[in-house]
Amino acid sequence: MAGPRVAVLASGRGSNLGALLAAEARGMLGASVALVVSDRAEAPALDRARAAGRPAIAIDAGSSPSRVSPEAEGRLLALFAEHRIELVALAGFMRIVGPAILDAFPERVLNIHPSLLPAFRGLDAQRRAWEHGVRFAGCTAHLVTAGVDEGPIILQAAVLVLRTDTPESLAERILVEEHRIYPIAVRLVAEGRIRMEKRRVVIDDAGADWLALA
């Protein structure tokens, strides 16, 4: 494993974790998945991590269903230090991380969200987009800030909403694009190829080089 050591936080089946691991196996991630943590002991993401030979740990994230408690943040930071983590990737992690983690990893915490932000922040974005009647949906890889799904955008991918779509079929096609662009976004950050201009992310050496990373 080479490149910055990444901790992946996941709450569910871990399909985006799988995309990151697959990109790493191809030598295309520019980083190594060194730790997987879930707020659910039964999360399939943990099984996926163990099958790949990666440390997989469940933590008690606290009583709030939507936020990581300060005590749990302390435990996460201790795990990150133990595993020498340099970059944090949220991959279907259903809780908001707080200032302790964001301050410890400035512009080094990423998320993948199933909408074309800033539209449809928060939960159930695919269904809300479908119900709203949008013609294009999609996904966004972004840096994480204190606001929910408000961080600077790294990459986006659009998906045409078909007349025959259901919320479920739309979500599945968006997921394909999540798996494509999230490893690219992680690599761009891992390799130090992004910089900030106010709240805009500028990709250095943009072009066919990074577009071909998937």
Stockholm file with secondary structure:
# STOCKHOLM 1.0

chainA/1-214         MAGPRVAVLASGRGSNLGALLAAEARGMLGASVALVVSDRAEAPALDRARAAGRPAIAIDAGSSPSRVSPEAEGRLLALFAEHRIELVALAGFMRIVGPAILDAFPERVLNIHPSLLPAFRGLDAQRRAWEHGVRFAGCTAHLVTAGVDEGPIILQAAVLVLRTDTPESLAERILVEEHRIYPIAVRLVAEGRIRMEKRRVVIDDAGADWLALA
#=GR chainA/1-214 SS CCSSEEEEECSSSCHHHHHHHHHHHTTCSSSEEEEEEESCTTCHHHHHHHHTTCCEEECCCCSCSSBCCHHHHHHHHHHHHHTTCCEEEESSCCSBCCHHHHHHSTTCEEEEESSCTTSSCSSSHHHHHHHHTCSEEEEEEEECCSSTTCSCEEEEEEEECCTTCCHHHHHHHHHHHHHHHHHHHHHHHHTTCEEEETTEEEETTCSHHHHTCC
#=GC SS_cons         CCSSEEEEECSSSCHHHHHHHHHHHTTCSSSEEEEEEESCTTCHHHHHHHHTTCCEEECCCCSCSSBCCHHHHHHHHHHHHHTTCCEEEESSCCSBCCHHHHHHSTTCEEEEESSCTTSSCSSSHHHHHHHHTCSEEEEEEEECCSSTTCSCEEEEEEEECCTTCCHHHHHHHHHHHHHHHHHHHHHHHHTTCEEEETTEEEETTCSHHHHTCC
//
